[in-house]
Amino acid sequence: MKALVKRSAEIGIWLEDVPIPTPAPNEVLIKVLRTGICGTDLHIYEW
């Protein structure tokens, strides 16, 4: 699956392939079809 990853305290985030997690007991895994971005996301990107 794809994930935005913050690897270091430098400007930017990276789109990476990461393993699909295995849910623990009493947890669920949700397939996200669409998402959005908010001001906090942009702040983290620029941090």
PDB file of N, H, CA, C and O in Angstrom:
ATOM      1  N   MET A   1       0.844  -1.165   0.000  1.00  0.00           N
ATOM      2  CA  MET A   1       0.000   0.000   0.000  1.00  0.00           C
ATOM      3  C   MET A   1       0.889   1.228   0.000  1.00  0.00           C
ATOM      4  O   MET A   1       2.081   1.132   0.292  1.00  0.00           O
ATOM      5  N   LYS A   2       0.332   2.361  -0.319  1.00  0.00           N
ATOM      6  H   LYS A   2      -0.636   2.439  -0.556  1.00  0.00           H
ATOM      7  CA  LYS A   2       1.072   3.621  -0.353  1.00  0.00           C
ATOM      8  C   LYS A   2       0.870   4.370   0.962  1.00  0.00           C
ATOM      9  O   LYS A   2      -0.199   4.300   1.568  1.00  0.00           O
ATOM     10  N   ALA A   3       1.906   5.088   1.396  1.00  0.00           N
ATOM     11  H   ALA A   3       2.774   5.145   0.904  1.00  0.00           H
ATOM     12  CA  ALA A   3       1.819   5.906   2.600  1.00  0.00           C
ATOM     13  C   ALA A   3       2.706   7.127   2.431  1.00  0.00           C
ATOM     14  O   ALA A   3       3.767   7.052   1.812  1.00  0.00           O
ATOM     15  N   LEU A   4       2.266   8.256   2.985  1.00  0.00           N
ATOM     16  H   LEU A   4       1.404   8.316   3.488  1.00  0.00           H
ATOM     17  CA  LEU A   4       3.120   9.432   3.052  1.00  0.00           C
ATOM     18  C   LEU A   4       3.970   9.291   4.303  1.00  0.00           C
ATOM     19  O   LEU A   4       3.447   9.114   5.403  1.00  0.00           O
ATOM     20  N   VAL A   5       5.285   9.370   4.130  1.00  0.00           N
ATOM     21  H   VAL A   5       5.710   9.514   3.236  1.00  0.00           H
ATOM     22  CA  VAL A   5       6.211   9.087   5.220  1.00  0.00           C
ATOM     23  C   VAL A   5       7.077  10.310   5.488  1.00  0.00           C
ATOM     24  O   VAL A   5       7.631  10.908   4.565  1.00  0.00           O
ATOM     25  N   LYS A   6       7.188  10.674   6.758  1.00  0.00           N
ATOM     26  H   LYS A   6       6.738  10.189   7.508  1.00  0.00           H
ATOM     27  CA  LYS A   6       8.089  11.740   7.201  1.00  0.00           C
ATOM     28  C   LYS A   6       9.328  11.048   7.752  1.00  0.00           C
ATOM     29  O   LYS A   6       9.304  10.537   8.872  1.00  0.00           O
ATOM     30  N   ARG A   7      10.424  11.025   6.969  1.00  0.00           N
ATOM     31  H   ARG A   7      10.444  11.441   6.060  1.00  0.00           H
ATOM     32  CA  ARG A   7      11.614  10.264   7.339  1.00  0.00           C
ATOM     33  C   ARG A   7      12.587  11.027   8.223  1.00  0.00           C
ATOM     34  O   ARG A   7      13.358  10.418   8.965  1.00  0.00           O
ATOM     35  N   SER A   8      12.561  12.349   8.154  1.00  0.00           N
ATOM     36  H   SER A   8      11.935  12.844   7.552  1.00  0.00           H
ATOM     37  CA  SER A   8      13.520  13.134   8.927  1.00  0.00           C
ATOM     38  C   SER A   8      12.939  14.518   9.188  1.00  0.00           C
ATOM     39  O   SER A   8      11.887  14.878   8.660  1.00  0.00           O
ATOM     40  N   ALA A   9      13.639  15.278  10.006  1.00  0.00           N
ATOM     41  H   ALA A   9      14.494  14.986  10.435  1.00  0.00           H
ATOM     42  CA  ALA A   9      13.182  16.629  10.347  1.00  0.00           C
ATOM     43  C   ALA A   9      13.618  17.624   9.277  1.00  0.00           C
ATOM     44  O   ALA A   9      14.123  18.702   9.592  1.00  0.00           O
ATOM     45  N   GLU A  10      13.424  17.266   8.032  1.00  0.00           N
ATOM     46  H   GLU A  10      13.014  16.391   7.775  1.00  0.00           H
ATOM     47  CA  GLU A  10      13.699  18.147   6.898  1.00  0.00           C
ATOM     48  C   GLU A  10      12.389  18.428   6.184  1.00  0.00           C
ATOM     49  O   GLU A  10      11.404  17.720   6.396  1.00  0.00           O
ATOM     50  N   ILE A  11      12.364  19.435   5.355  1.00  0.00           N
ATOM     51  H   ILE A  11      13.163  20.010   5.182  1.00  0.00           H
ATOM     52  CA  ILE A  11      11.157  19.766   4.607  1.00  0.00           C
ATOM     53  C   ILE A  11      10.798  18.606   3.698  1.00  0.00           C
ATOM     54  O   ILE A  11      11.654  18.037   3.021  1.00  0.00           O
ATOM     55  N   GLY A  12       9.524  18.269   3.694  1.00  0.00           N
ATOM     56  H   GLY A  12       8.829  18.731   4.243  1.00  0.00           H
ATOM     57  CA  GLY A  12       9.029  17.275   2.759  1.00  0.00           C
ATOM     58  C   GLY A  12       8.556  15.985   3.394  1.00  0.00           C
ATOM     59  O   GLY A  12       8.944  15.625   4.506  1.00  0.00           O
ATOM     60  N   ILE A  13       7.705  15.305   2.650  1.00  0.00           N
ATOM     61  H   ILE A  13       7.390  15.597   1.747  1.00  0.00           H
ATOM     62  CA  ILE A  13       7.246  13.962   2.973  1.00  0.00           C
ATOM     63  C   ILE A  13       7.376  13.145   1.698  1.00  0.00           C
ATOM     64  O   ILE A  13       7.418  13.702   0.601  1.00  0.00           O
ATOM     65  N   TRP A  14       7.441  11.830   1.838  1.00  0.00           N
ATOM     66  H   TRP A  14       7.407  11.377   2.729  1.00  0.00           H
ATOM     67  CA  TRP A  14       7.676  10.970   0.698  1.00  0.00           C
ATOM     68  C   TRP A  14       6.559   9.951   0.559  1.00  0.00           C
ATOM     69  O   TRP A  14       6.090   9.395   1.552  1.00  0.00           O
ATOM     70  N   LEU A  15       6.134   9.706  -0.673  1.00  0.00           N
ATOM     71  H   LEU A  15       6.515  10.158  -1.480  1.00  0.00           H
ATOM     72  CA  LEU A  15       5.145   8.681  -0.968  1.00  0.00           C
ATOM     73  C   LEU A  15       5.900   7.373  -1.166  1.00  0.00           C
ATOM     74  O   LEU A  15       6.713   7.247  -2.081  1.00  0.00           O
ATOM     75  N   GLU A  16       5.622   6.397  -0.297  1.00  0.00           N
ATOM     76  H   GLU A  16       4.961   6.500   0.446  1.00  0.00           H
ATOM     77  CA  GLU A  16       6.359   5.138  -0.330  1.00  0.00           C
ATOM     78  C   GLU A  16       5.408   3.956  -0.312  1.00  0.00           C
ATOM     79  O   GLU A  16       4.276   4.056   0.161  1.00  0.00           O
ATOM     80  N   ASP A  17       5.886   2.834  -0.837  1.00  0.00           N
ATOM     81  H   ASP A  17       6.805   2.753  -1.221  1.00  0.00           H
ATOM     82  CA  ASP A  17       5.180   1.563  -0.685  1.00  0.00           C
ATOM     83  C   ASP A  17       5.547   0.996   0.679  1.00  0.00           C
ATOM     84  O   ASP A  17       6.727   0.875   1.008  1.00  0.00           O
ATOM     85  N   VAL A  18       4.549   0.653   1.463  1.00  0.00           N
ATOM     86  H   VAL A  18       3.590   0.752   1.196  1.00  0.00           H
ATOM     87  CA  VAL A  18       4.772   0.069   2.789  1.00  0.00           C
ATOM     88  C   VAL A  18       3.952  -1.211   2.893  1.00  0.00           C
ATOM     89  O   VAL A  18       2.965  -1.372   2.175  1.00  0.00           O
ATOM     90  N   PRO A  19       4.347  -2.119   3.775  1.00  0.00           N
ATOM     91  CA  PRO A  19       3.586  -3.364   3.924  1.00  0.00           C
ATOM     92  C   PRO A  19       2.185  -3.099   4.477  1.00  0.00           C
ATOM     93  O   PRO A  19       1.987  -2.189   5.282  1.00  0.00           O
ATOM     94  N   ILE A  20       1.234  -3.891   4.042  1.00  0.00           N
ATOM     95  H   ILE A  20       1.395  -4.630   3.387  1.00  0.00           H
ATOM     96  CA  ILE A  20      -0.122  -3.789   4.584  1.00  0.00           C
ATOM     97  C   ILE A  20      -0.097  -4.362   5.995  1.00  0.00           C
ATOM     98  O   ILE A  20       0.317  -5.506   6.184  1.00  0.00           O
ATOM     99  N   PRO A  21      -0.534  -3.586   6.994  1.00  0.00           N
ATOM    100  CA  PRO A  21      -0.492  -4.091   8.369  1.00  0.00           C
ATOM    101  C   PRO A  21      -1.515  -5.198   8.598  1.00  0.00           C
ATOM    102  O   PRO A  21      -2.556  -5.248   7.944  1.00  0.00           O
ATOM    103  N   THR A  22      -1.204  -6.065   9.524  1.00  0.00           N
ATOM    104  H   THR A  22      -0.358  -6.024  10.056  1.00  0.00           H
ATOM    105  CA  THR A  22      -2.136  -7.117   9.933  1.00  0.00           C
ATOM    106  C   THR A  22      -2.854  -6.644  11.186  1.00  0.00           C
ATOM    107  O   THR A  22      -2.205  -6.376  12.197  1.00  0.00           O
ATOM    108  N   PRO A  23      -4.183  -6.535  11.146  1.00  0.00           N
ATOM    109  CA  PRO A  23      -4.905  -6.064  12.329  1.00  0.00           C
ATOM    110  C   PRO A  23      -4.760  -7.033  13.508  1.00  0.00           C
ATOM    111  O   PRO A  23      -4.783  -8.251  13.336  1.00  0.00           O
ATOM    112  N   ALA A  24      -4.614  -6.474  14.678  1.00  0.00           N
ATOM    113  H   ALA A  24      -4.596  -5.484  14.817  1.00  0.00           H
ATOM    114  CA  ALA A  24      -4.584  -7.266  15.911  1.00  0.00           C
ATOM    115  C   ALA A  24      -6.021  -7.612  16.292  1.00  0.00           C
ATOM    116  O   ALA A  24      -6.959  -7.069  15.708  1.00  0.00           O
ATOM    117  N   PRO A  25      -6.206  -8.497  17.252  1.00  0.00           N
ATOM    118  CA  PRO A  25      -7.569  -8.792  17.723  1.00  0.00           C
ATOM    119  C   PRO A  25      -8.274  -7.497  18.152  1.00  0.00           C
ATOM    120  O   PRO A  25      -7.664  -6.629  18.777  1.00  0.00           O
ATOM    121  N   ASN A  26      -9.534  -7.381  17.818  1.00  0.00           N
ATOM    122  H   ASN A  26     -10.029  -8.086  17.310  1.00  0.00           H
ATOM    123  CA  ASN A  26     -10.363  -6.202  18.120  1.00  0.00           C
ATOM    124  C   ASN A  26      -9.960  -4.967  17.323  1.00  0.00           C
ATOM    125  O   ASN A  26     -10.355  -3.860  17.686  1.00  0.00           O
ATOM    126  N   GLU A  27      -9.191  -5.119  16.253  1.00  0.00           N
ATOM    127  H   GLU A  27      -8.871  -6.018  15.958  1.00  0.00           H
ATOM    128  CA  GLU A  27      -8.854  -4.031  15.349  1.00  0.00           C
ATOM    129  C   GLU A  27      -9.413  -4.343  13.969  1.00  0.00           C
ATOM    130  O   GLU A  27      -9.739  -5.491  13.671  1.00  0.00           O
ATOM    131  N   VAL A  28      -9.524  -3.315  13.124  1.00  0.00           N
ATOM    132  H   VAL A  28      -9.259  -2.382  13.367  1.00  0.00           H
ATOM    133  CA  VAL A  28      -9.988  -3.503  11.750  1.00  0.00           C
ATOM    134  C   VAL A  28      -9.018  -2.804  10.806  1.00  0.00           C
ATOM    135  O   VAL A  28      -8.309  -1.878  11.202  1.00  0.00           O
ATOM    136  N   LEU A  29      -8.993  -3.250   9.568  1.00  0.00           N
ATOM    137  H   LEU A  29      -9.568  -4.002   9.247  1.00  0.00           H
ATOM    138  CA  LEU A  29      -8.218  -2.616   8.514  1.00  0.00           C
ATOM    139  C   LEU A  29      -9.222  -2.052   7.523  1.00  0.00           C
ATOM    140  O   LEU A  29     -10.053  -2.790   6.992  1.00  0.00           O
ATOM    141  N   ILE A  30      -9.152  -0.754   7.268  1.00  0.00           N
ATOM    142  H   ILE A  30      -8.477  -0.155   7.699  1.00  0.00           H
ATOM    143  CA  ILE A  30     -10.124  -0.070   6.411  1.00  0.00           C
ATOM    144  C   ILE A  30      -9.453   0.310   5.097  1.00  0.00           C
ATOM    145  O   ILE A  30      -8.367   0.890   5.092  1.00  0.00           O
ATOM    146  N   LYS A  31     -10.100  -0.017   3.988  1.00  0.00           N
ATOM    147  H   LYS A  31     -10.982  -0.488   3.991  1.00  0.00           H
ATOM    148  CA  LYS A  31      -9.594   0.363   2.675  1.00  0.00           C
ATOM    149  C   LYS A  31     -10.092   1.775   2.367  1.00  0.00           C
ATOM    150  O   LYS A  31     -11.297   2.017   2.312  1.00  0.00           O
ATOM    151  N   VAL A  32      -9.159   2.701   2.168  1.00  0.00           N
ATOM    152  H   VAL A  32      -8.179   2.505   2.213  1.00  0.00           H
ATOM    153  CA  VAL A  32      -9.489   4.095   1.874  1.00  0.00           C
ATOM    154  C   VAL A  32      -9.516   4.262   0.358  1.00  0.00           C
ATOM    155  O   VAL A  32      -8.536   3.960  -0.322  1.00  0.00           O
ATOM    156  N   LEU A  33     -10.633   4.741  -0.164  1.00  0.00           N
ATOM    157  H   LEU A  33     -11.429   4.987   0.388  1.00  0.00           H
ATOM    158  CA  LEU A  33     -10.764   4.942  -1.606  1.00  0.00           C
ATOM    159  C   LEU A  33     -10.378   6.354  -2.027  1.00  0.00           C
ATOM    160  O   LEU A  33      -9.826   6.557  -3.108  1.00  0.00           O
ATOM    161  N   ARG A  34     -10.666   7.317  -1.177  1.00  0.00           N
ATOM    162  H   ARG A  34     -11.115   7.151  -0.299  1.00  0.00           H
ATOM    163  CA  ARG A  34     -10.347   8.718  -1.472  1.00  0.00           C
ATOM    164  C   ARG A  34      -9.978   9.408  -0.165  1.00  0.00           C
ATOM    165  O   ARG A  34     -10.395   8.993   0.916  1.00  0.00           O
ATOM    166  N   THR A  35      -9.195  10.459  -0.287  1.00  0.00           N
ATOM    167  H   THR A  35      -8.856  10.797  -1.165  1.00  0.00           H
ATOM    168  CA  THR A  35      -8.808  11.218   0.897  1.00  0.00           C
ATOM    169  C   THR A  35      -8.638  12.681   0.525  1.00  0.00           C
ATOM    170  O   THR A  35      -8.689  13.035  -0.653  1.00  0.00           O
ATOM    171  N   GLY A  36      -8.443  13.505   1.496  1.00  0.00           N
ATOM    172  H   GLY A  36      -8.402  13.217   2.453  1.00  0.00           H
ATOM    173  CA  GLY A  36      -8.230  14.929   1.274  1.00  0.00           C
ATOM    174  C   GLY A  36      -6.992  15.383   2.030  1.00  0.00           C
ATOM    175  O   GLY A  36      -6.331  14.592   2.703  1.00  0.00           O
ATOM    176  N   ILE A  37      -6.693  16.657   1.908  1.00  0.00           N
ATOM    177  H   ILE A  37      -7.230  17.300   1.361  1.00  0.00           H
ATOM    178  CA  ILE A  37      -5.544  17.225   2.605  1.00  0.00           C
ATOM    179  C   ILE A  37      -6.019  18.478   3.328  1.00  0.00           C
ATOM    180  O   ILE A  37      -6.852  19.222   2.811  1.00  0.00           O
ATOM    181  N   CYS A  38      -5.489  18.707   4.515  1.00  0.00           N
ATOM    182  H   CYS A  38      -4.812  18.102   4.935  1.00  0.00           H
ATOM    183  CA  CYS A  38      -5.905  19.875   5.290  1.00  0.00           C
ATOM    184  C   CYS A  38      -4.690  20.752   5.578  1.00  0.00           C
ATOM    185  O   CYS A  38      -3.562  20.404   5.229  1.00  0.00           O
ATOM    186  N   GLY A  39      -4.931  21.878   6.209  1.00  0.00           N
ATOM    187  H   GLY A  39      -5.847  22.162   6.493  1.00  0.00           H
ATOM    188  CA  GLY A  39      -3.856  22.815   6.522  1.00  0.00           C
ATOM    189  C   GLY A  39      -2.767  22.209   7.383  1.00  0.00           C
ATOM    190  O   GLY A  39      -1.590  22.521   7.205  1.00  0.00           O
ATOM    191  N   THR A  40      -3.145  21.344   8.318  1.00  0.00           N
ATOM    192  H   THR A  40      -4.101  21.090   8.462  1.00  0.00           H
ATOM    193  CA  THR A  40      -2.151  20.684   9.168  1.00  0.00           C
ATOM    194  C   THR A  40      -1.240  19.798   8.330  1.00  0.00           C
ATOM    195  O   THR A  40      -0.033  19.748   8.568  1.00  0.00           O
ATOM    196  N   ASP A  41      -1.810  19.097   7.347  1.00  0.00           N
ATOM    197  H   ASP A  41      -2.790  19.138   7.154  1.00  0.00           H
ATOM    198  CA  ASP A  41      -0.995  18.266   6.457  1.00  0.00           C
ATOM    199  C   ASP A  41       0.039  19.121   5.727  1.00  0.00           C
ATOM    200  O   ASP A  41       1.199  18.727   5.602  1.00  0.00           O
ATOM    201  N   LEU A  42      -0.378  20.283   5.248  1.00  0.00           N
ATOM    202  H   LEU A  42      -1.320  20.603   5.349  1.00  0.00           H
ATOM    203  CA  LEU A  42       0.551  21.172   4.545  1.00  0.00           C
ATOM    204  C   LEU A  42       1.634  21.681   5.486  1.00  0.00           C
ATOM    205  O   LEU A  42       2.794  21.807   5.093  1.00  0.00           O
ATOM    206  N   HIS A  43       1.255  21.974   6.730  1.00  0.00           N
ATOM    207  H   HIS A  43       0.312  21.871   7.049  1.00  0.00           H
ATOM    208  CA  HIS A  43       2.238  22.429   7.719  1.00  0.00           C
ATOM    209  C   HIS A  43       3.295  21.341   7.953  1.00  0.00           C
ATOM    210  O   HIS A  43       4.488  21.639   7.998  1.00  0.00           O
ATOM    211  N   ILE A  44       2.867  20.099   8.100  1.00  0.00           N
ATOM    212  H   ILE A  44       1.898  19.857   8.063  1.00  0.00           H
ATOM    213  CA  ILE A  44       3.807  18.993   8.308  1.00  0.00           C
ATOM    214  C   ILE A  44       4.704  18.827   7.085  1.00  0.00           C
ATOM    215  O   ILE A  44       5.899  18.564   7.220  1.00  0.00           O
ATOM    216  N   TYR A  45       4.129  18.981   5.886  1.00  0.00           N
ATOM    217  H   TYR A  45       3.158  19.195   5.776  1.00  0.00           H
ATOM    218  CA  TYR A  45       4.915  18.866   4.655  1.00  0.00           C
ATOM    219  C   TYR A  45       6.030  19.908   4.625  1.00  0.00           C
ATOM    220  O   TYR A  45       7.153  19.612   4.218  1.00  0.00           O
ATOM    221  N   GLU A  46       5.713  21.130   5.058  1.00  0.00           N
ATOM    222  H   GLU A  46       4.800  21.370   5.389  1.00  0.00           H
ATOM    223  CA  GLU A  46       6.685  22.223   5.015  1.00  0.00           C
ATOM    224  C   GLU A  46       7.637  22.213   6.202  1.00  0.00           C
ATOM    225  O   GLU A  46       8.611  22.966   6.209  1.00  0.00           O
ATOM    226  N   TRP A  47       7.381  21.379   7.204  1.00  0.00           N
ATOM    227  H   TRP A  47       6.590  20.768   7.198  1.00  0.00           H
ATOM    228  CA  TRP A  47       8.204  21.346   8.413  1.00  0.00           C
ATOM    229  C   TRP A  47       9.488  20.620   8.211  1.00  0.00           C
ATOM    230  O   TRP A  47      10.287  20.509   9.140  1.00  0.00           O
TER     231      TRP A  47
END
